[in-house]
Amino acid sequence: MTPKPESSVIPKTWTALPESIRVRLGREAGPQRAMLEEGHLLVIIHLVPKPDRPTRQPALFWRQPSGEWRSSTDGPGVRSIADVIRVYDETLERLDDEENRAQDARTYHRVLEELAPVLRASRGLHRALQQARDLVKSERDLINYRDQAATIERNAELLLQDAQFGLDFIAAKQAEAQAVQAKSQAAAAHRLNLLAALFLPLTTIASVYGMSVPLPGTSSPGIFWTICGIGAALGLGLSLAIVKSRRGG
């Protein structure tokens, strides 16, 4: 007789579970799926994952050939699948409320961080229940649970899109505000450049004549005003050149 492989996922009280199913399981539950051997159906699904936790907590559901269901959770048989789906639905409702109230990128990121593993798990949940439905077509409850899982998956996908759109809008809004601020700063810098260009010749001439050395025209008021006019004309010409180069660029 082939020894039963050690497994921590199969409840010890499930002694009637066929060996052909046991040998397909290891120490961990693995991906969400359904398997049928000797008339026994085993459905493995994952509970709602928690953020920043790579491990998944499995829930096992065993349907015997007589139609009797047993569950590894605290619920009664196949009805426990509805409890798992209900927790998925409540989690998505909570995340949807957080997404609707989100006003900054940090909140959107927190929603996306928690939503991403939920979406992946909901896809596996839908796939496993679809497999179970295909394997045992006489079980009517599996149809309802499969359809509910499909709705959960669809709602998670829509919520992920809404959260991503919201995060993109926040990023675009911040980029627009930064562009407006940069434009305002460029305009202010341009005005400063014009003022500097206007008074640069006069400042240079004043600096030269402020030296303690004899210079021509220092004793003639007429020459003084002539120099001031030349400096102002040069400053005005330099300012116009700056304006023209800015428009040309």
DOLUMKOL-339767 format. One line per field, with one value per residue: x, y, z of N, C-alpha, C, O in turn. Coordinates in Angstrom, 3 decimals. Layout:
BEGIN
neast = X ...
nnorth = Y ...
nup = Z ...
caeast = X ...
canorth = Y ...
caup = Z ...
ceast = X ...
cnorth = Y ...
cup = Z ...
oeast = X ...
onorth = Y ...
oup = Z ...
//
This chain:
BEGIN
neast = 0.844 0.538 2.073 0.401 0.961 2.448 0.498 -0.458 -2.728 -5.051 -7.768 -7.517 -9.653 -10.779 -10.804 -11.879 -11.292 -10.276 -7.264 -6.220 -6.699 -5.336 -2.632 -2.202 -1.813 0.322 2.354 1.451 -1.480 -1.477 -2.312 -5.609 -8.121 -10.015 -10.659 -11.487 -11.942 -12.729 -15.410 -15.380 -15.249 -12.982 -12.540 -10.447 -9.953 -8.914 -8.863 -9.705 -6.934 -4.397 -2.835 0.673 1.311 2.650 1.859 -0.988 -4.136 -5.757 -8.979 -10.751 -13.049 -15.054 -16.792 -18.688 -19.494 -22.143 -23.285 -22.969 -21.442 -18.341 -16.360 -13.301 -13.379 -15.124 -17.764 -20.943 -20.527 -21.087 -22.211 -20.378 -18.814 -20.269 -19.908 -17.193 -17.189 -18.789 -17.099 -15.141 -16.743 -17.456 -14.941 -14.268 -16.267 -15.504 -12.988 -13.844 -15.260 -13.127 -11.682 -13.446 -13.366 -10.793 -8.246 -5.643 -2.427 -1.243 -3.356 -4.699 -2.652 -2.491 -4.986 -4.723 -2.583 -3.672 -5.761 -4.774 -3.761 -6.222 -7.719 -6.256 -6.664 -9.441 -9.772 -8.629 -10.443 -12.850 -12.067 -11.570 -14.104 -15.496 -14.238 -15.051 -17.800 -17.855 -16.926 -18.773 -21.765 -24.277 -24.565 -26.273 -25.808 -23.202 -23.364 -24.525 -22.577 -20.361 -21.210 -21.447 -18.792 -17.731 -18.873 -17.629 -14.973 -15.245 -16.078 -13.815 -11.937 -13.030 -12.895 -10.137 -9.405 -10.704 -9.319 -6.732 -7.167 -7.864 -5.457 -3.787 -4.996 -4.486 -1.689 -1.465 -2.708 -0.970 1.302 0.396 0.034 2.693 3.743 2.453 3.498 6.213 6.115 5.311 7.528 9.462 8.559 8.887 11.665 12.375 11.508 13.247 15.625 15.258 15.232 17.828 19.299 18.548 19.655 22.297 24.335 24.381 25.076 27.595 28.997 28.727 30.209 32.744 33.243 33.168 35.587 38.590 40.190 41.449 39.142 37.922 35.521 34.392 34.011 32.122 28.793 27.256 28.541 28.153 25.352 25.188 26.610 24.924 22.654 23.650 24.188 21.570 20.393 21.904 21.180 18.413 18.464 19.704 17.777 15.631 16.767 16.881 14.150 13.396 14.895 13.718 11.090 11.662 12.668
nnorth = -1.197 2.160 4.762 7.508 10.799 13.345 16.082 19.333 20.669 19.211 18.412 16.428 14.864 14.089 11.356 9.699 10.755 10.221 8.451 9.078 11.755 12.820 12.378 14.306 16.602 18.718 19.891 22.447 24.271 25.293 26.647 28.033 25.749 22.965 19.475 16.181 12.940 9.565 10.085 11.926 15.305 17.925 21.181 23.899 26.987 30.398 32.446 35.925 37.811 39.394 42.632 42.974 40.397 37.560 34.869 32.720 31.995 28.985 27.535 24.582 22.505 19.716 17.489 14.667 11.526 11.044 13.515 15.000 17.711 18.862 21.096 22.882 25.157 27.065 27.066 25.561 23.042 23.287 25.763 27.390 28.406 30.540 32.267 32.886 34.236 36.384 37.815 38.639 40.370 42.321 43.339 44.559 46.513 48.133 49.043 50.387 52.510 53.838 54.551 56.340 58.442 59.270 61.708 62.240 61.137 59.240 57.935 56.748 55.024 53.311 52.051 50.733 49.062 47.254 46.289 44.954 42.221 41.160 41.244 39.418 37.087 36.864 36.235 33.683 32.442 32.546 30.965 28.460 27.762 27.625 25.424 23.477 23.507 22.551 19.984 18.755 18.809 18.512 19.829 22.406 24.625 25.375 26.762 29.229 30.194 30.329 32.312 34.474 34.744 35.509 38.031 39.290 39.280 40.935 43.361 43.931 44.378 46.682 48.480 48.613 49.878 52.365 53.348 53.539 55.430 57.598 57.991 58.631 61.019 62.662 62.793 64.079 66.489 67.557 67.812 69.732 71.920 72.314 73.039 75.490 76.944 76.913 78.397 80.878 81.490 81.669 83.921 85.888 85.781 86.689 89.343 90.343 90.042 91.956 94.340 94.236 94.378 96.895 98.694 97.982 99.187 101.848 101.335 100.249 102.431 104.245 102.900 103.002 105.795 106.171 105.534 106.473 108.175 110.574 111.426 112.099 114.693 114.825 117.234 118.616 119.392 119.004 116.941 114.950 114.484 113.656 111.268 109.820 109.670 108.167 105.782 105.067 104.694 102.550 100.606 100.403 99.455 96.962 95.713 95.545 93.812 91.476 90.969 90.543 88.259 86.413 86.230 85.209 82.717
nup = 0.000 -0.896 0.903 2.436 1.387 3.368 4.332 5.006 4.411 4.022 6.000 8.981 9.620 7.278 6.290 4.381 1.943 -1.348 -2.236 -4.695 -4.979 -2.837 -3.497 -5.323 -4.035 -2.116 0.580 0.642 -0.421 -2.985 -6.267 -6.925 -7.668 -9.062 -8.632 -9.691 -8.669 -8.710 -8.286 -6.245 -5.474 -5.152 -4.175 -4.241 -2.942 -2.384 0.511 1.087 0.202 2.189 2.239 1.479 2.214 1.124 1.249 0.862 2.284 2.259 1.436 1.641 -0.069 -0.073 -1.971 -1.705 -3.361 -2.695 -2.619 -0.393 1.274 2.596 4.535 5.010 6.426 8.980 8.317 7.204 5.074 1.549 1.639 2.770 0.778 -0.168 1.974 1.757 -0.708 -0.009 1.736 -0.059 -1.589 0.333 0.910 -1.535 -1.634 0.508 -0.385 -2.640 -1.511 -0.264 -2.527 -3.735 -1.930 -2.115 -2.360 -2.867 -4.126 -2.467 -1.142 -3.296 -4.125 -1.918 -2.079 -4.562 -3.979 -2.136 -3.607 -5.873 -5.249 -4.454 -6.796 -8.391 -6.877 -7.057 -9.731 -9.804 -8.089 -9.558 -11.740 -10.514 -9.516 -11.897 -13.054 -11.199 -11.657 -14.303 -13.890 -12.170 -13.107 -12.101 -9.737 -8.556 -6.942 -7.470 -9.845 -9.173 -7.385 -9.069 -10.878 -9.125 -8.387 -10.832 -11.056 -8.903 -9.818 -12.082 -10.893 -9.385 -11.403 -12.628 -10.503 -10.168 -12.559 -12.196 -9.960 -11.008 -13.042 -11.434 -10.033 -12.182 -12.959 -10.746 -10.970 -13.466 -12.874 -10.955 -12.553 -14.343 -12.627 -11.862 -14.329 -14.780 -12.652 -13.343 -15.689 -14.680 -13.097 -15.090 -16.471 -14.503 -14.210 -16.729 -16.656 -14.718 -16.113 -18.138 -16.639 -15.623 -17.992 -18.901 -17.050 -16.973 -18.725 -17.678 -15.036 -15.387 -16.500 -14.371 -12.457 -13.563 -13.583 -10.917 -9.937 -8.311 -10.031 -12.428 -14.956 -18.250 -18.776 -16.274 -15.033 -16.437 -16.850 -19.166 -20.600 -18.756 -18.826 -21.436 -21.400 -19.676 -21.315 -23.456 -22.086 -21.265 -23.761 -24.757 -22.833 -23.327 -25.951 -25.556 -23.976 -25.769 -27.613 -26.078 -25.709 -28.367 -29.014 -27.277 -28.243 -30.736 -30.042
caeast = 0.000 1.324 1.831 -0.205 1.925 2.124 -0.109 -0.998 -3.915 -6.219 -8.132 -7.245 -10.908 -11.239 -10.136 -12.464 -10.878 -9.526 -5.815 -5.911 -6.712 -4.284 -1.311 -2.110 -1.609 1.546 2.239 0.695 -2.663 -1.192 -3.267 -7.034 -8.493 -10.943 -10.246 -12.498 -11.391 -13.578 -16.683 -15.151 -14.836 -12.284 -12.406 -9.492 -9.995 -8.158 -9.562 -9.287 -5.539 -4.051 -1.717 2.036 1.442 2.737 1.197 -2.441 -4.815 -6.697 -10.207 -11.005 -14.440 -15.064 -18.116 -18.658 -20.411 -23.529 -23.748 -22.678 -20.290 -17.606 -15.537 -12.204 -13.674 -16.072 -19.126 -21.560 -20.450 -20.970 -22.634 -19.215 -18.307 -20.968 -19.285 -15.935 -17.540 -19.305 -15.955 -14.591 -17.640 -17.331 -13.628 -14.342 -17.099 -14.692 -11.989 -14.545 -15.516 -11.854 -11.321 -14.318 -12.959 -9.371 -7.937 -4.213 -1.794 -0.957 -4.560 -4.895 -1.643 -2.867 -6.100 -4.191 -1.718 -4.512 -6.696 -4.112 -3.848 -7.624 -8.112 -5.655 -7.339 -10.808 -9.671 -8.457 -11.706 -13.772 -11.570 -11.751 -15.529 -15.880 -13.766 -15.922 -19.071 -17.674 -16.706 -20.012 -22.815 -25.542 -24.576 -26.837 -25.217 -21.955 -23.682 -24.687 -21.303 -19.515 -21.673 -21.085 -17.341 -17.497 -19.218 -16.548 -13.817 -15.545 -16.068 -12.422 -11.287 -13.530 -12.351 -8.722 -9.345 -11.076 -8.221 -5.619 -7.545 -7.762 -4.041 -3.273 -5.518 -3.718 -0.363 -1.602 -3.030 0.266 2.177 -0.131 0.356 4.128 3.989 2.022 4.480 7.444 5.875 5.329 8.916 10.183 8.166 9.542 13.086 12.493 11.401 14.506 16.647 15.040 15.706 19.287 19.832 18.291 20.538 23.674 25.300 24.507 25.814 29.003 29.578 28.825 31.310 33.998 33.428 33.302 36.986 39.319 41.210 40.923 38.505 37.417 34.102 33.883 33.685 31.185 27.435 26.763 29.091 27.509 24.040 25.425 26.980 23.707 21.795 24.238 23.968 20.163 20.134 22.469 20.346 17.159 18.748 19.967 16.503 14.872 17.389 16.458 12.751 13.324 15.410 12.739 9.998 12.150 12.813
canorth = 0.000 3.392 5.631 8.803 11.885 14.314 17.301 20.172 21.377 18.340 18.159 15.054 14.103 13.687 10.073 9.029 11.406 9.219 8.589 9.678 13.205 13.169 12.377 15.502 17.739 18.721 20.523 23.677 24.075 25.630 27.570 27.721 24.797 21.894 18.170 15.132 11.593 8.507 10.661 12.912 16.616 18.780 22.553 24.673 28.419 31.212 33.516 37.254 38.032 40.613 43.330 42.731 39.022 36.731 33.581 32.721 31.064 28.233 26.936 23.369 22.047 18.328 16.936 13.220 11.036 11.100 14.894 15.676 18.620 19.165 22.293 23.071 26.362 26.855 27.057 24.273 22.494 24.112 27.129 28.178 29.117 31.825 33.126 33.373 35.221 37.564 38.571 39.316 41.473 43.358 43.969 45.454 47.666 49.021 49.683 51.331 53.709 54.545 55.146 57.497 59.529 59.577 63.055 62.382 59.965 58.232 57.145 55.898 53.960 52.342 51.265 49.848 48.061 46.229 45.758 44.100 40.790 40.751 40.982 38.146 35.994 36.728 35.515 32.276 31.968 32.316 29.842 27.222 27.432 27.206 24.050 22.626 23.425 21.678 18.610 18.240 19.655 18.318 20.654 23.698 25.716 25.810 27.746 30.535 30.647 30.707 33.605 35.494 34.944 36.288 39.416 39.794 39.546 42.105 44.554 44.222 44.966 48.047 49.308 48.831 50.902 53.656 53.809 53.935 56.692 58.629 58.261 59.339 62.389 63.388 63.053 65.089 67.755 68.066 68.228 70.994 72.973 72.576 73.760 76.877 77.568 77.120 79.503 82.102 81.755 82.107 85.300 86.746 85.850 87.526 90.746 90.695 90.191 93.242 95.396 94.174 94.859 98.330 99.486 97.495 100.200 102.958 100.853 100.116 103.772 104.802 102.236 103.544 107.176 106.170 105.265 107.667 108.573 111.630 110.959 113.234 115.036 114.790 118.591 119.247 118.842 118.574 115.618 114.007 114.082 112.915 109.891 109.179 109.349 107.037 104.578 104.682 104.182 101.214 99.710 100.169 98.582 95.615 95.148 95.188 92.617 90.335 90.711 89.981 86.883 85.587 85.957 84.343 81.369
caup = 0.000 -1.005 2.061 2.142 1.563 4.401 3.804 6.071 3.940 4.113 7.403 9.409 9.708 5.936 6.050 3.219 0.714 -2.117 -2.341 -5.995 -4.773 -1.875 -4.118 -6.171 -3.146 -1.329 1.891 0.455 -1.252 -4.365 -6.908 -6.806 -8.710 -8.697 -9.147 -9.523 -8.707 -8.134 -7.870 -5.191 -5.982 -4.197 -4.656 -3.437 -3.215 -1.427 1.199 0.637 0.611 2.910 1.585 1.961 2.687 -0.078 1.418 0.732 3.170 1.431 1.961 0.885 -0.073 -0.550 -2.284 -1.807 -4.397 -2.209 -2.682 0.867 1.219 3.817 4.350 5.961 7.192 10.069 7.803 6.902 3.735 0.362 1.943 3.177 -0.400 -0.181 2.982 1.190 -1.732 0.681 2.240 -1.244 -1.945 1.355 0.733 -2.689 -1.261 1.350 -1.241 -3.512 -0.706 -0.100 -3.823 -3.961 -1.029 -2.318 -2.836 -3.110 -4.733 -1.447 -0.911 -4.475 -4.105 -0.893 -2.622 -5.603 -3.353 -1.539 -4.597 -6.859 -4.909 -4.416 -8.180 -8.818 -6.178 -7.583 -11.003 -9.471 -7.516 -10.681 -12.532 -9.765 -9.469 -13.251 -13.185 -10.402 -12.375 -15.459 -13.434 -11.567 -13.673 -11.392 -8.516 -8.949 -6.156 -8.095 -10.885 -8.514 -6.839 -10.199 -11.392 -8.136 -8.496 -12.047 -10.720 -8.051 -10.676 -12.903 -10.038 -9.025 -12.577 -12.799 -9.426 -10.465 -13.599 -11.607 -9.106 -11.875 -13.666 -10.410 -9.781 -13.364 -12.932 -9.735 -11.533 -14.516 -12.227 -10.363 -13.650 -14.864 -11.658 -11.958 -15.581 -14.573 -11.761 -14.103 -16.619 -13.898 -12.719 -16.291 -16.747 -13.517 -14.557 -17.920 -16.232 -14.060 -17.153 -18.801 -15.750 -15.567 -19.273 -19.024 -16.189 -17.009 -19.225 -16.721 -13.869 -15.780 -16.625 -13.018 -11.765 -14.087 -13.103 -9.463 -9.585 -7.829 -11.016 -13.295 -16.180 -19.026 -18.671 -14.902 -14.563 -17.373 -16.749 -20.470 -20.885 -17.827 -19.353 -22.671 -21.012 -19.167 -22.453 -24.170 -21.277 -21.332 -25.111 -24.832 -22.030 -24.029 -27.086 -25.053 -23.542 -26.973 -28.185 -25.274 -26.036 -29.709 -28.984 -26.576 -29.166 -31.803 -29.526
ceast = 0.881 1.038 1.273 0.829 1.472 1.562 -0.739 -2.294 -5.172 -6.550 -7.949 -8.511 -11.415 -10.560 -10.658 -12.087 -9.982 -8.030 -5.409 -5.960 -5.578 -2.909 -1.131 -1.883 -0.300 1.310 1.458 -0.449 -2.391 -2.234 -4.700 -7.443 -9.512 -10.449 -11.301 -11.831 -12.369 -14.895 -16.565 -14.626 -14.153 -12.067 -11.491 -9.591 -9.228 -9.080 -9.016 -7.861 -5.375 -2.884 -0.394 2.202 1.464 2.011 -0.318 -3.040 -5.874 -7.944 -10.555 -12.468 -14.503 -16.501 -17.976 -19.645 -21.881 -24.122 -23.500 -21.393 -19.659 -16.642 -14.445 -12.394 -14.711 -17.511 -19.636 -21.452 -20.303 -21.391 -21.464 -18.597 -18.963 -20.370 -17.967 -16.207 -18.041 -18.162 -15.251 -15.424 -17.522 -15.986 -13.637 -15.197 -16.301 -13.647 -12.631 -14.863 -14.232 -11.443 -12.172 -13.918 -11.518 -9.197 -6.454 -3.650 -1.530 -2.166 -4.834 -3.894 -1.990 -4.008 -5.586 -3.341 -2.530 -5.402 -6.034 -4.150 -5.279 -8.114 -7.535 -6.349 -8.745 -10.806 -9.486 -9.724 -12.707 -13.349 -11.817 -13.219 -16.059 -15.430 -14.676 -17.272 -18.965 -17.517 -17.967 -21.158 -24.136 -25.659 -25.018 -26.211 -23.940 -22.193 -23.793 -23.359 -20.334 -19.909 -21.328 -19.585 -17.000 -17.822 -18.144 -15.331 -14.038 -15.508 -14.646 -11.680 -11.725 -12.964 -10.876 -8.565 -9.673 -9.937 -7.024 -5.917 -7.427 -6.328 -3.418 -3.751 -4.767 -2.332 -0.428 -1.893 -1.786 1.237 1.717 0.195 1.844 4.464 3.596 3.027 5.783 7.296 5.908 6.752 9.733 9.842 8.828 11.030 13.312 12.414 12.682 15.636 16.511 15.545 17.229 19.903 19.667 19.313 21.990 24.647 25.497 25.307 27.299 29.697 29.758 29.977 32.651 34.274 33.493 34.709 37.700 40.489 40.618 40.383 37.961 35.924 33.559 33.488 32.682 29.814 26.915 27.237 28.451 26.181 24.174 25.761 25.765 22.782 22.317 24.009 22.537 19.825 20.689 21.641 19.039 17.369 19.000 18.678 15.664 15.455 16.983 15.028 12.626 13.816 14.441 11.579 10.426 12.321 11.491
cnorth = 1.251 4.293 6.971 9.912 12.837 15.578 18.063 20.846 20.520 18.104 16.686 14.210 13.637 12.368 9.361 9.693 10.460 9.521 9.261 11.203 13.617 13.273 13.594 16.773 17.586 19.335 21.833 23.436 24.362 26.562 27.115 26.838 23.804 20.596 17.126 13.779 10.651 9.057 11.686 14.200 17.400 20.141 23.294 26.127 29.150 32.231 34.862 37.520 39.369 41.305 43.018 41.343 38.099 35.400 33.750 31.658 30.305 27.822 25.767 22.946 20.694 17.881 15.437 12.748 11.083 12.508 15.671 16.498 18.725 20.301 22.343 24.332 26.035 26.725 25.668 23.913 23.513 25.553 28.013 28.914 30.490 32.787 33.704 34.462 36.501 38.426 39.297 40.540 42.620 44.087 44.945 46.680 48.655 49.760 50.684 52.626 54.521 55.230 56.381 58.696 59.979 60.957 63.243 61.070 58.873 57.344 56.216 54.744 52.902 51.449 50.270 48.733 46.930 45.550 44.752 42.614 40.280 40.428 39.662 36.961 35.785 36.020 34.026 31.664 31.642 31.096 28.507 26.807 27.049 25.771 23.088 22.436 22.487 20.220 17.973 19.137 19.525 19.188 22.063 24.861 26.250 26.827 29.133 31.065 31.060 32.075 34.732 35.784 35.743 37.760 40.055 40.158 40.798 43.383 44.934 44.852 46.414 48.979 49.589 49.907 52.284 54.213 54.257 55.255 57.844 58.999 59.014 60.795 63.235 63.744 64.137 66.465 68.379 68.541 69.555 72.153 73.326 73.346 75.233 77.622 77.854 78.277 80.839 82.487 82.235 83.549 86.273 86.889 86.725 89.008 91.204 90.886 91.524 94.396 95.427 94.714 96.370 99.158 99.024 98.535 101.354 102.537 100.725 101.465 104.410 104.189 102.776 104.934 107.250 105.864 106.568 107.998 109.665 111.051 112.163 113.436 115.064 116.170 119.298 118.605 118.341 117.191 114.557 113.515 113.331 111.455 109.137 108.789 108.173 105.724 104.106 104.095 102.773 100.195 99.382 99.237 97.145 94.931 94.718 93.945 91.368 89.953 90.053 88.528 85.939 85.230 85.031 82.905 80.698
cup = 0.000 0.183 1.612 2.348 2.643 3.762 4.949 5.662 4.044 5.586 7.768 9.474 8.352 5.541 4.810 1.895 -0.069 -2.174 -3.653 -5.938 -3.855 -2.543 -5.026 -5.353 -2.392 0.042 1.818 -0.517 -2.716 -4.949 -6.701 -7.983 -8.170 -9.323 -8.787 -9.690 -8.011 -7.607 -6.765 -5.823 -4.862 -4.847 -3.696 -3.862 -2.118 -0.771 0.729 1.121 1.325 2.208 2.271 2.580 1.481 0.028 1.346 1.648 2.381 2.200 1.055 1.041 -0.781 -0.741 -2.504 -2.869 -3.977 -2.307 -1.408 0.739 2.604 3.513 5.402 6.790 8.261 9.584 7.476 5.425 2.630 0.626 2.364 1.992 -0.496 0.837 2.465 0.156 -1.090 1.223 1.090 -1.583 -0.946 1.225 -0.431 -2.392 -0.416 0.511 -2.192 -2.770 -0.522 -1.407 -4.111 -3.103 -1.264 -2.930 -3.145 -3.625 -3.708 -1.193 -2.081 -4.492 -3.071 -1.378 -3.660 -5.007 -2.738 -2.573 -5.533 -6.475 -4.824 -5.821 -8.663 -8.166 -6.709 -8.931 -10.763 -8.892 -8.614 -11.489 -11.819 -9.725 -10.845 -13.507 -12.418 -11.082 -13.577 -15.049 -12.860 -12.008 -12.932 -10.145 -8.874 -8.188 -6.791 -9.198 -10.277 -7.994 -7.958 -10.746 -10.422 -8.186 -9.744 -11.810 -9.852 -8.894 -11.518 -12.084 -9.637 -10.195 -12.784 -11.734 -9.660 -11.534 -13.035 -10.752 -9.936 -12.573 -12.667 -10.115 -10.957 -13.384 -11.917 -10.279 -12.613 -13.923 -11.598 -11.442 -14.241 -13.931 -11.702 -13.231 -15.450 -13.699 -12.511 -15.089 -15.891 -13.482 -13.917 -16.638 -15.774 -13.819 -15.779 -17.563 -15.534 -15.075 -17.884 -17.947 -15.687 -16.850 -19.412 -18.239 -16.221 -17.575 -18.263 -15.498 -14.181 -15.866 -15.246 -12.251 -12.240 -13.548 -11.586 -9.005 -9.216 -8.745 -11.889 -14.598 -16.941 -18.823 -17.279 -14.403 -15.462 -17.245 -18.078 -20.841 -19.983 -18.383 -20.671 -22.379 -20.492 -20.311 -23.246 -23.407 -21.333 -22.692 -25.273 -24.040 -22.708 -25.225 -26.663 -24.609 -24.730 -27.637 -27.413 -25.587 -27.401 -29.733 -28.284 -27.494 -30.294 -31.350 -29.288
oeast = 1.826 -0.128 1.626 1.498 0.281 2.096 -1.468 -2.910 -6.269 -5.695 -8.202 -8.450 -12.376 -9.826 -9.967 -12.518 -9.015 -7.601 -4.380 -5.331 -4.935 -2.115 -0.012 -1.776 0.130 0.204 0.876 -0.400 -2.999 -2.971 -4.963 -7.149 -9.831 -9.885 -11.920 -11.226 -12.787 -15.433 -17.575 -13.677 -14.689 -11.487 -11.728 -9.337 -8.935 -9.959 -7.987 -7.600 -6.113 -2.027 -0.342 3.117 0.423 1.587 -0.857 -2.507 -6.811 -7.959 -10.646 -13.042 -14.067 -17.310 -17.236 -20.547 -22.765 -25.323 -23.785 -20.398 -20.338 -16.169 -14.634 -11.658 -15.119 -18.387 -18.869 -22.213 -19.526 -20.970 -21.555 -17.929 -18.319 -20.326 -17.660 -15.534 -17.748 -18.250 -14.816 -14.885 -17.491 -15.910 -13.078 -14.881 -16.408 -13.447 -12.034 -14.748 -14.251 -10.922 -11.677 -14.112 -11.073 -9.888 -6.055 -4.305 -1.587 -2.022 -5.161 -4.250 -1.802 -4.010 -5.968 -3.377 -2.124 -5.752 -6.677 -4.543 -5.535 -8.839 -8.244 -6.597 -9.203 -11.741 -10.108 -10.044 -13.335 -14.190 -12.227 -13.536 -16.975 -16.164 -15.029 -17.824 -19.884 -17.931 -18.200 -21.475 -25.029 -26.735 -24.239 -26.094 -23.629 -21.333 -23.228 -23.053 -19.581 -19.047 -20.958 -19.163 -16.083 -17.120 -17.791 -14.731 -13.137 -14.960 -14.312 -10.877 -10.899 -12.600 -10.409 -7.682 -9.000 -9.629 -6.373 -5.037 -6.952 -6.005 -2.618 -3.006 -4.444 -1.852 0.440 -1.391 -1.574 1.915 2.536 0.583 2.211 5.352 4.300 3.365 6.385 8.235 6.456 7.125 10.594 10.712 9.274 11.592 14.320 13.160 13.140 16.485 17.513 16.197 17.843 20.909 20.531 19.776 22.835 25.697 26.622 26.122 28.152 30.817 30.784 30.650 33.572 35.385 33.838 35.000 37.413 41.633 39.403 41.068 37.575 35.162 32.366 32.715 32.417 29.666 26.196 26.467 28.237 25.906 23.357 25.259 25.576 22.191 21.559 23.681 22.278 19.073 20.037 21.420 18.590 16.559 18.559 18.493 15.053 14.713 16.763 14.708 11.846 13.222 14.349 11.133 9.659 12.151 11.452
onorth = 1.376 4.574 7.493 9.949 13.101 16.076 17.495 21.532 21.068 17.641 15.804 12.983 12.872 12.312 8.514 9.240 9.939 10.674 9.933 11.873 14.644 14.149 13.880 17.870 16.478 19.296 22.274 22.518 23.751 27.206 25.965 27.142 23.802 20.608 17.182 13.500 10.895 8.567 12.273 14.179 17.518 20.242 23.316 26.457 28.587 32.803 34.923 37.463 40.326 40.630 42.823 41.122 37.866 34.849 34.790 30.555 30.924 27.770 25.930 23.020 20.548 17.891 14.994 13.498 11.156 12.687 16.867 16.044 18.683 20.451 21.905 24.560 24.885 26.319 24.705 24.431 24.463 26.464 29.240 29.932 31.476 33.993 34.872 35.493 37.593 39.653 40.437 41.617 43.782 45.302 46.037 47.777 49.867 50.963 51.711 53.713 55.748 56.345 57.359 59.841 60.964 61.332 64.299 60.029 57.691 56.130 55.045 53.616 51.712 50.244 49.100 47.596 45.770 44.378 43.787 41.799 39.106 39.454 38.867 35.946 34.646 35.282 33.201 30.507 30.584 30.285 27.534 25.628 26.233 24.990 22.021 21.335 21.712 19.321 16.778 20.120 20.351 19.278 22.835 25.962 27.435 27.665 30.096 32.247 32.022 32.901 35.826 36.931 36.564 38.639 41.219 41.217 41.626 44.389 46.116 45.764 47.277 50.119 50.693 50.759 53.263 55.404 55.247 56.109 58.927 60.177 59.928 61.693 64.392 64.859 65.008 67.479 69.588 69.554 70.402 73.232 74.496 74.199 76.116 78.775 78.913 79.045 81.817 83.660 83.103 84.316 87.350 87.977 87.427 89.825 92.328 91.765 92.157 95.314 96.493 95.423 97.047 100.196 99.622 98.759 101.800 103.305 101.047 101.641 105.032 104.875 102.983 105.232 108.294 105.928 107.627 108.090 109.695 110.280 113.155 112.476 115.304 116.282 120.484 117.409 117.342 116.364 113.417 112.315 112.464 110.539 107.963 107.709 107.295 104.696 102.906 103.126 101.904 99.073 98.236 98.346 96.213 93.734 93.649 93.117 90.315 88.772 89.117 87.676 84.771 84.083 84.183 81.975 79.548
oup = 0.780 0.462 0.555 3.381 2.814 2.771 5.762 6.478 4.145 6.341 6.947 9.392 8.280 4.555 4.244 0.835 0.487 -2.162 -3.718 -6.757 -4.071 -2.201 -5.453 -5.901 -2.073 0.581 2.809 -1.335 -3.595 -4.203 -6.349 -9.139 -6.981 -10.417 -7.724 -10.726 -6.879 -6.614 -6.376 -6.608 -3.760 -5.928 -2.489 -5.020 -1.063 -1.416 0.056 2.323 1.090 1.638 3.486 3.374 0.867 -0.988 1.722 1.765 1.876 3.429 -0.162 2.127 -1.923 0.187 -3.382 -3.242 -4.831 -2.103 -1.341 0.175 3.629 2.386 6.537 7.751 8.424 10.348 7.468 4.608 2.727 -0.088 2.318 2.174 -0.854 0.595 2.706 0.144 -1.576 1.173 1.248 -1.836 -1.350 1.409 -0.331 -2.855 -0.600 0.680 -2.513 -3.336 -0.615 -1.396 -4.670 -3.510 -0.674 -3.877 -3.635 -3.569 -4.046 -1.043 -1.893 -4.834 -3.323 -1.127 -3.643 -5.477 -2.808 -2.430 -5.945 -7.310 -5.090 -6.020 -9.280 -8.818 -6.805 -9.242 -11.432 -9.167 -8.597 -11.877 -12.451 -9.882 -10.949 -14.111 -12.921 -11.083 -13.841 -15.780 -13.047 -11.338 -13.119 -9.555 -9.432 -8.725 -6.669 -9.466 -10.795 -8.147 -7.810 -11.043 -10.849 -8.044 -9.724 -12.311 -10.043 -8.706 -11.658 -12.536 -9.558 -10.000 -13.078 -12.020 -9.380 -11.426 -13.357 -10.815 -9.602 -12.692 -13.008 -9.962 -10.757 -13.776 -12.187 -10.078 -12.675 -14.408 -11.697 -11.269 -14.597 -14.378 -11.594 -13.231 -15.938 -13.966 -12.333 -15.300 -16.399 -13.514 -13.778 -17.050 -16.170 -13.702 -15.864 -18.101 -15.742 -14.924 -18.216 -18.446 -15.696 -16.809 -19.969 -18.712 -15.555 -16.973 -18.041 -14.987 -13.354 -15.385 -14.968 -11.481 -11.449 -13.109 -11.032 -7.811 -9.773 -8.300 -12.083 -15.270 -16.321 -18.711 -17.095 -13.451 -15.261 -17.497 -18.117 -21.329 -20.398 -18.416 -20.981 -23.030 -20.812 -20.294 -23.659 -24.000 -21.435 -22.787 -25.852 -24.497 -22.683 -25.480 -27.335 -24.828 -24.708 -28.166 -28.012 -25.719 -27.576 -30.394 -28.662 -27.528 -30.748 -32.139 -28.850
//
